Structure formats: C-alpha cells, structure tokens
Amino acid sequence: MLSPLDEALRVLIKPDVIITNSAGDRIPDIVHYHYVRDDQHFLLLQNTSLERSYDFEVYLELHGEVSIWDAETGETGPAPVVRSTEEGLHIPVSLPPAGATVLMIDPLAQCPSTPLIDADVPILEVNNGEAVGLVAKPGSYSVTVGSHDEPPQVVHTRVRTMPAAIELDDSWEFSTEQPNALPLTNWEYEIDNHTTGNSDAAEAQRIFTATFEAETIPEEARMLLDGLKTDKVWRNAHIRDHHIYLNGEEVVGFTPGNYLDHYIYEADLAGLIQEGTNEVKIVSSTFYFEPAMVYHPVVITGRFAVAGRKHLRIIAEPGQIRTGPWDSQGYPYYSGVATYRQQFRLSQNDLQIKIANSLQNLLLQKPKPSGLLGPVRIVPYKEIRFELQ
C-alpha cells in the first residue's frame, strides 16, 4: 500500500517510469533507477522481495529500441516483447525473488525491432520469423504480432502433455566450504593484583576463562582471536602482554588470519583439544598500563558440528542433513558457503546446490535461518515455437 503522501505526489508529479501488475496496481517491492547518458536511457529494475516473484509492465514516455543487458554474461539483446503506442513504450518484465535486470532504450532507433507486442508465455528469442517460448505445463499459448499498417495478429500454439515434476528426497549430502565455527561467548573474569618478588612493584593480572565440551576430537581445529594480537599500549609500541592457554597448554604460533580477516589472528590447535571439558584461559598482565581485555568472542574453527545453545559442544560432522535451516542441524554459527548434494534418477543426475548465508551468524552470534529452507522440485520446461507471418 502506498502512503497518502506518496499518492499525493504521484497526482502532482507524473513519474517518468510507471510499474504496474496485470490489475494496474503499483508494486512497492519493485524499485527502479532511471539514468540518462548521451541520449541513451538505462533502467535498473530490482525485486526487493526475497520470497515473491513478479510479472509486471514497465511504461515509459519514450520511443525507440529496447535492449536487455544480462548482468551475468555482459551480453545485450533486443527485448523480445515490446508494445509501442503513441504515448510511449510498454515492456513486460518478470523478476524472481531478489532478481534484477537492466533495460536500455535507444530513442534514435524510433521503434522496437521485435514484432511481438504481447505474449502469455516467457519468450526466449525472436529470430527469422519465429518466436521461441518456454512453458512448464500443458495448455494453449499465444503471442501477438504488431504491425504499422495492419491490425495485430494473434498466433496460437498448444502443448498437450508435459512430464511430471520430480520431488527430490528430503535428505542431502552436506559440506561446508570453510570449517565450522564455535564462538566462546560466556567467560568468567578474575582480577589478581599482587606485588612481584621482594620489590614493591605492583603487577595486575586479568584472567578470562571459558569452557566448551567435545564429544570427538576434530581432525583440524584453529583458534581465532579478534583484537588481542593487535592491541598495542600505544601507537608503534609493543603489544599488551597476554598468554592464551587451552587445557593448560599455551597456544602459540598466531599468524594473520584468512578465515575472516587479516587482523583476526589464527593458531593451530593440533593436539590441544581433548574429549570432555576443554578450558580456554587468557591471562593478561601489566605493570604500568591497562591490561589487554577480551572484547570479542574467541572462535574455535574446525571440521566439526556444534550442538547445544548455551552449553556448546563439539560433535562429529553429520555428513548429511535434511531440508531445512543448517543452523539447527549442527552449524548455528557457520557463515559462508555450503553445498547440498543429491543424486536423482533422470539419466542418473548429480545435483549440487551451493548456498551462502549472512555473516551475522558468526559475527553477531545470532543464528539466522540459513541454507535450503524448503523442498526442491525438478520442473521440466519445454520450448514452444510460434511461426510469425
């Protein structure tokens, strides 16, 4: 629904681009940007909905050739269906959820090159007196051919049968491109102030302790530190003194990281994780300055799954998960790309689906539903051809 202010502005100011559905209603989810350069018009169209696709018409008070730019390939080609009237251009567009496209209008061309002014099926191309469409179900379909001198001509074709859609199984082979993550967010904090030796010099220690459980020892594991390894007393001075221990053994060998960021340092945990309870302890010391503090969760990464919410524990990777969010199936804090894989019978095909999610799961430790959230269907499509006179 448009606001009263928006409605009033549209009455007073005629928009240069009008986007409507088949009922003539405007679509708030579809946004656009109209840019003109060297007498060429460029129109970016974006579907802001993440769940709904739209079929709509774009109207501009322009005349000329309409082209579509494919952002994936960089190629351009004539829009297959355009209706030109005395007032302007009517261009049908379809956008999937989060989809976008760019239209280019060349007013110097005077009129569109496509002969089609309407179609009730997506048109792939128009070449050599033939239009090629794509359908997913049986039925009658038509296109309308326009002419400067003759009445529009409607061309029909019919699809009698189509194969049924294939419902894929609910179980998927599952793997992540990067190791999984376990952030340690619950810490105990201890202050230890004392004098050193026989002198009166005071030393202050801050001790941070966190624990996690491990039902299995992962083949590979690393520790990520955000801040401690780059926390200097002042500019160009030394790093604030601190030591990090896992199960009583000091964790050493930290180097600039590549899991998330160069400044999030990483160290190998080979041989340090044990089955049962694991204790991470950070001890920061100082004589004259403020000690190093833990401002960000320490993150354990590795080839494992994570169970629990408050009391986290490392478990073996399942290898398979079911359709649904991966954050509730062992990967609550994983941010990255994961692959779902399944074989299905249609000449023995192997299907892989790669899905990326938000960094929020790891950086904010607030898991958002991630992954393959609904069932997958393989829907057959068929090319149909219209002979244009």
C-alpha positions as CSV (number, residue, x, y, z in Angstrom):
1,M,0.0,0.0,0.0
2,L,1.2,3.5,-0.9
3,S,1.2,6.2,1.8
4,P,-1.1,9.2,1.4
5,L,1.9,11.4,0.8
6,D,3.2,9.1,-2.0
7,E,-0.3,9.1,-3.6
8,A,-0.5,12.9,-3.5
9,L,3.0,13.2,-5.0
10,R,2.0,10.9,-7.8
11,V,-1.0,13.0,-8.6
12,L,1.0,16.2,-8.7
13,I,4.1,14.9,-10.3
14,K,3.8,12.4,-13.2
15,P,6.5,9.7,-12.8
16,D,8.9,9.1,-15.7
17,V,8.6,5.3,-15.1
18,I,5.4,3.5,-14.2
19,I,5.4,-0.1,-13.0
20,T,2.2,-2.0,-12.6
21,N,0.9,-5.5,-12.4
22,S,-1.8,-7.0,-14.6
23,A,-4.6,-5.4,-12.5
24,G,-3.0,-1.9,-13.0
25,D,-1.8,-1.7,-9.4
26,R,1.7,-0.4,-8.5
27,I,4.2,-2.8,-6.9
28,P,6.1,-1.4,-4.0
29,D,8.6,-4.3,-4.0
30,I,9.8,-3.3,-7.4
31,V,12.2,-0.4,-7.3
32,H,14.0,1.3,-10.2
33,Y,16.7,3.8,-11.2
34,H,16.4,5.7,-14.4
35,Y,19.7,7.0,-15.8
36,V,20.3,9.0,-19.0
37,R,23.6,9.3,-20.7
38,D,24.4,10.5,-24.2
39,D,20.7,10.4,-25.1
40,Q,20.6,6.7,-24.1
41,H,18.2,5.6,-21.3
42,F,19.2,2.9,-18.8
43,L,16.6,1.5,-16.4
44,L,17.7,-0.7,-13.5
45,L,14.8,-2.8,-12.1
46,Q,15.1,-4.6,-8.8
47,N,12.8,-7.0,-7.0
48,T,13.4,-6.3,-3.3
49,S,11.2,-9.2,-2.1
50,L,13.2,-12.3,-1.0
51,E,10.2,-14.6,-1.3
52,R,7.9,-13.4,-4.1
53,S,8.4,-13.2,-7.9
54,Y,6.6,-10.7,-10.0
55,D,5.3,-10.3,-13.6
56,F,4.7,-6.6,-14.4
57,E,4.7,-4.0,-17.1
58,V,7.1,-1.0,-17.3
59,Y,5.8,2.1,-19.0
60,L,8.0,5.0,-20.2
61,E,7.1,8.0,-22.3
62,L,9.8,7.2,-24.8
63,H,10.1,5.6,-28.2
64,G,12.9,3.5,-29.5
65,E,14.7,0.2,-29.5
66,V,14.6,-1.7,-26.2
67,S,17.5,-4.0,-25.2
68,I,18.1,-6.1,-22.2
69,W,21.5,-6.4,-20.5
70,D,22.5,-9.7,-19.0
71,A,24.5,-8.9,-15.8
72,E,25.9,-12.4,-15.6
73,T,27.3,-12.6,-19.2
74,G,27.6,-8.9,-20.1
75,E,25.7,-9.6,-23.3
76,T,22.8,-7.5,-24.6
77,G,20.0,-8.3,-26.9
78,P,16.7,-6.9,-28.1
79,A,13.7,-7.2,-25.7
80,P,11.6,-10.0,-27.2
81,V,8.2,-8.3,-26.4
82,V,7.6,-4.6,-26.5
83,R,4.3,-2.7,-27.2
84,S,4.8,0.8,-28.7
85,T,1.9,3.3,-28.6
86,E,1.6,6.9,-29.4
87,E,2.2,7.7,-25.7
88,G,5.3,5.5,-25.1
89,L,6.7,2.0,-24.6
90,H,5.0,-0.8,-22.6
91,I,7.6,-3.5,-21.7
92,P,6.6,-6.7,-19.9
93,V,9.2,-7.9,-17.3
94,S,9.4,-10.9,-15.0
95,L,11.7,-10.9,-11.9
96,P,12.3,-13.7,-9.5
97,P,12.8,-13.0,-5.7
98,A,15.8,-10.7,-5.3
99,G,16.1,-10.6,-9.1
100,A,17.3,-7.6,-11.2
101,T,17.6,-6.6,-14.8
102,V,18.7,-3.6,-16.8
103,L,16.8,-2.2,-19.8
104,M,18.4,0.1,-22.3
105,I,16.3,2.4,-24.6
106,D,17.8,4.0,-27.7
107,P,15.4,6.8,-28.8
108,L,17.4,7.2,-32.1
109,A,16.0,3.9,-33.3
110,Q,12.5,5.3,-33.3
111,C,10.7,2.0,-32.7
112,P,11.5,-1.6,-31.3
113,S,12.9,-4.2,-33.6
114,T,10.8,-7.0,-32.2
115,P,7.5,-7.7,-33.9
116,L,5.8,-9.0,-30.7
117,I,3.7,-6.7,-28.8
118,D,2.2,-9.2,-26.3
119,A,2.7,-12.8,-25.1
120,D,1.3,-15.0,-22.4
121,V,4.4,-17.1,-22.1
122,P,8.1,-16.1,-21.5
123,I,9.8,-15.5,-24.9
124,L,13.4,-16.6,-25.2
125,E,14.1,-15.1,-28.6
126,V,12.6,-13.9,-31.8
127,N,14.6,-14.8,-35.0
128,N,13.9,-15.5,-38.7
129,G,10.1,-15.2,-38.4
130,E,9.9,-17.4,-35.4
131,A,9.4,-16.8,-31.7
132,V,10.6,-19.3,-29.1
133,G,8.8,-19.5,-25.7
134,L,9.2,-21.6,-22.6
135,V,6.4,-23.4,-20.8
136,A,6.1,-25.7,-17.8
137,K,2.6,-27.1,-18.2
138,P,0.2,-28.2,-20.9
139,G,-2.2,-25.6,-22.3
140,S,-2.8,-23.1,-25.1
141,Y,-0.4,-20.2,-25.6
142,S,-0.3,-17.2,-27.8
143,V,1.7,-14.3,-29.0
144,T,0.5,-11.1,-30.6
145,V,2.3,-9.7,-33.7
146,G,2.0,-5.9,-34.2
147,S,2.1,-4.0,-37.5
148,H,2.3,-0.4,-38.5
149,D,-0.3,-0.9,-41.3
150,E,-2.4,-4.0,-40.3
151,P,-4.4,-5.0,-37.3
152,P,-2.5,-7.1,-34.7
153,Q,-2.3,-10.8,-35.4
154,V,-2.6,-13.4,-32.7
155,V,-0.6,-16.6,-33.2
156,H,-1.6,-19.7,-31.2
157,T,0.1,-23.0,-30.3
158,R,-0.7,-25.8,-27.9
159,V,1.2,-28.1,-25.6
160,R,-0.8,-31.3,-24.9
161,T,1.4,-33.2,-22.4
162,M,4.3,-32.5,-20.1
163,P,6.4,-34.8,-17.9
164,A,5.5,-34.5,-14.2
165,A,7.8,-32.6,-11.8
166,I,10.3,-34.7,-9.7
167,E,10.1,-34.3,-6.0
168,L,13.6,-34.7,-4.5
169,D,14.3,-36.6,-1.3
170,D,14.4,-34.7,2.0
171,S,18.0,-36.0,2.8
172,W,21.1,-34.3,1.4
173,E,24.8,-34.8,1.5
174,F,26.1,-31.7,3.2
175,S,29.5,-30.0,3.3
176,T,30.8,-26.5,4.1
177,E,33.5,-24.8,2.0
178,Q,35.1,-23.4,5.2
179,P,35.5,-25.1,8.6
180,N,32.6,-24.7,11.0
181,A,32.8,-22.2,13.9
182,L,32.2,-22.3,17.6
183,P,32.3,-18.9,19.3
184,L,33.0,-18.7,23.0
185,T,30.8,-16.0,24.4
186,N,30.4,-16.9,28.1
187,W,33.5,-16.1,30.2
188,E,34.5,-16.0,33.9
189,Y,36.5,-12.9,34.8
190,E,39.1,-12.8,37.7
191,I,41.3,-9.9,38.9
192,D,44.6,-10.7,40.5
193,N,46.6,-7.8,41.9
194,H,49.9,-8.5,43.7
195,T,53.5,-7.4,44.1
196,T,56.4,-9.1,42.4
197,G,59.3,-10.7,44.3
198,N,60.8,-8.6,47.1
199,S,60.0,-5.3,45.4
200,D,57.1,-3.1,45.9
201,A,56.3,-3.1,42.2
202,A,52.6,-4.0,41.7
203,E,51.6,-6.4,39.0
204,A,48.0,-6.7,37.8
205,Q,46.6,-9.8,36.0
206,R,43.2,-10.2,34.4
207,I,42.2,-13.8,33.9
208,F,39.4,-14.8,31.5
209,T,38.1,-18.4,31.4
210,A,35.7,-20.2,29.1
211,T,34.8,-23.8,28.6
212,F,33.4,-26.0,25.9
213,E,32.7,-29.7,25.5
214,A,34.0,-32.1,22.9
215,E,32.4,-35.4,22.1
216,T,35.0,-36.0,19.4
217,I,38.4,-34.6,18.6
218,P,38.3,-32.9,15.2
219,E,40.9,-33.7,12.6
220,E,41.7,-30.0,12.2
221,A,41.0,-27.1,14.5
222,R,42.2,-23.5,14.9
223,M,41.7,-20.6,17.3
224,L,40.7,-17.1,16.1
225,L,41.5,-14.0,18.1
226,D,40.0,-10.6,17.2
227,G,41.9,-7.8,18.9
228,L,44.3,-9.3,21.4
229,K,47.2,-9.8,18.9
230,T,46.9,-6.3,17.6
231,D,46.2,-4.4,20.9
232,K,49.1,-2.1,21.4
233,V,49.9,0.0,24.5
234,W,50.1,3.0,22.2
235,R,50.9,3.6,18.6
236,N,54.1,1.9,17.4
237,A,54.5,0.4,20.9
238,H,54.6,-3.2,21.9
239,I,51.5,-5.5,22.1
240,R,49.9,-5.6,25.5
241,D,51.2,-8.7,27.4
242,H,48.9,-11.7,27.3
243,H,49.1,-15.5,27.1
244,I,46.4,-17.9,25.9
245,Y,46.1,-21.5,27.2
246,L,43.9,-24.4,26.2
247,N,43.7,-27.2,28.8
248,G,46.8,-25.8,30.5
249,E,49.0,-25.8,27.3
250,E,49.9,-22.4,25.9
251,V,48.5,-21.7,22.4
252,V,51.4,-20.3,20.3
253,G,52.1,-19.6,16.6
254,F,49.4,-17.0,15.9
255,T,49.7,-15.5,12.4
256,P,47.5,-13.0,10.5
257,G,44.3,-14.8,9.6
258,N,42.5,-15.8,6.4
259,Y,39.3,-17.3,7.7
260,L,37.6,-13.9,8.2
261,D,40.0,-11.1,8.3
262,H,43.8,-10.4,8.2
263,Y,43.6,-8.8,11.6
264,I,41.8,-11.7,13.2
265,Y,44.9,-13.8,14.1
266,E,44.8,-17.6,14.0
267,A,46.7,-20.5,15.6
268,D,46.7,-24.3,15.1
269,L,45.1,-26.3,17.9
270,A,46.5,-29.7,16.9
271,G,46.9,-32.0,19.9
272,L,45.3,-29.5,22.3
273,I,41.6,-30.3,22.2
274,Q,40.5,-33.2,24.4
275,E,37.4,-35.3,24.7
276,G,35.2,-33.9,27.5
277,T,35.5,-30.5,29.0
278,N,38.0,-28.1,27.5
279,E,39.2,-24.9,29.2
280,V,40.4,-21.8,27.4
281,K,42.2,-19.3,29.7
282,I,43.5,-15.9,28.7
283,V,45.9,-14.2,31.1
284,S,46.8,-10.6,30.6
285,S,49.4,-8.8,32.7
286,T,50.6,-5.3,33.2
287,F,52.8,-3.2,35.5
288,Y,52.1,0.3,34.4
289,F,49.3,0.3,31.7
290,E,45.8,-1.1,31.3
291,P,45.9,-4.8,30.6
292,A,44.7,-6.5,27.5
293,M,41.0,-7.2,27.6
294,V,38.7,-9.7,25.8
295,Y,36.3,-7.6,23.7
296,H,35.3,-10.2,21.1
297,P,34.5,-13.9,21.4
298,V,37.3,-16.3,20.9
299,V,36.3,-18.6,18.0
300,I,37.3,-22.2,17.5
301,T,37.1,-23.4,13.9
302,G,37.4,-26.9,12.5
303,R,35.8,-29.8,10.8
304,F,33.1,-30.5,13.4
305,A,29.4,-29.8,14.1
306,V,28.1,-27.9,17.1
307,A,25.4,-29.0,19.5
308,G,23.7,-27.1,22.2
309,R,22.9,-23.4,22.5
310,K,24.1,-22.2,25.9
311,H,26.5,-25.1,26.7
312,L,28.2,-25.7,23.3
313,R,29.9,-28.9,22.5
314,I,31.8,-30.2,19.5
315,I,30.3,-33.3,17.8
316,A,31.2,-35.2,14.6
317,E,30.1,-33.7,11.3
318,P,26.9,-35.5,10.2
319,G,27.8,-35.6,6.5
320,Q,24.0,-35.5,5.8
321,I,21.3,-33.1,6.8
322,R,17.6,-32.8,6.0
323,T,15.9,-30.0,4.1
324,G,15.7,-27.0,6.4
325,P,18.0,-24.5,8.1
326,W,21.5,-25.7,8.7
327,D,21.8,-23.6,11.8
328,S,19.5,-26.1,13.7
329,Q,21.4,-29.1,12.3
330,G,24.9,-28.6,13.7
331,Y,26.0,-25.3,12.1
332,P,24.4,-22.5,14.1
333,Y,27.4,-20.1,13.8
334,Y,28.6,-21.0,10.3
335,S,28.8,-18.1,7.9
336,G,29.9,-18.9,4.4
337,V,29.0,-21.2,1.5
338,A,27.7,-24.7,1.9
339,T,26.9,-27.4,-0.7
340,Y,23.8,-29.6,-0.7
341,R,24.2,-32.7,-3.0
342,Q,21.9,-35.4,-4.1
343,Q,21.5,-37.9,-6.9
344,F,18.2,-38.4,-8.6
345,R,17.0,-40.7,-11.4
346,L,16.8,-38.9,-14.7
347,S,19.7,-40.4,-16.6
348,Q,21.4,-40.5,-13.2
349,N,22.0,-36.9,-12.5
350,D,24.1,-35.4,-9.7
351,L,22.6,-32.2,-8.3
352,Q,24.7,-29.8,-6.3
353,I,23.2,-26.6,-4.7
354,K,25.6,-24.0,-3.3
355,I,24.1,-21.6,-0.8
356,A,25.7,-18.6,1.0
357,N,24.3,-17.0,4.2
358,S,24.9,-13.9,6.2
359,L,28.0,-13.1,8.3
360,Q,25.6,-12.4,11.2
361,N,25.6,-16.0,12.3
362,L,29.3,-15.8,13.3
363,L,30.0,-12.1,13.9
364,L,26.9,-11.4,16.0
365,Q,26.4,-15.0,17.3
366,K,22.7,-14.7,16.4
367,P,21.9,-17.6,14.1
368,K,19.6,-16.7,11.3
369,P,17.8,-19.5,9.3
370,S,20.4,-20.5,6.7
371,G,20.5,-23.0,3.9
372,L,17.9,-24.9,1.9
373,L,14.7,-23.9,3.7
374,G,12.2,-25.7,1.6
375,P,11.7,-28.8,-0.7
376,V,13.3,-29.0,-4.1
377,R,11.4,-29.9,-7.2
378,I,12.8,-30.6,-10.7
379,V,10.3,-29.0,-13.1
380,P,10.6,-29.8,-16.8
381,Y,10.2,-27.0,-19.3
382,K,9.5,-27.2,-23.0
383,E,10.4,-24.9,-25.8
384,I,7.4,-23.9,-28.0
385,R,7.6,-22.2,-31.3
386,F,5.4,-19.6,-32.9
387,E,5.5,-19.1,-36.7
388,L,5.2,-15.4,-37.3
389,Q,3.7,-14.1,-40.5
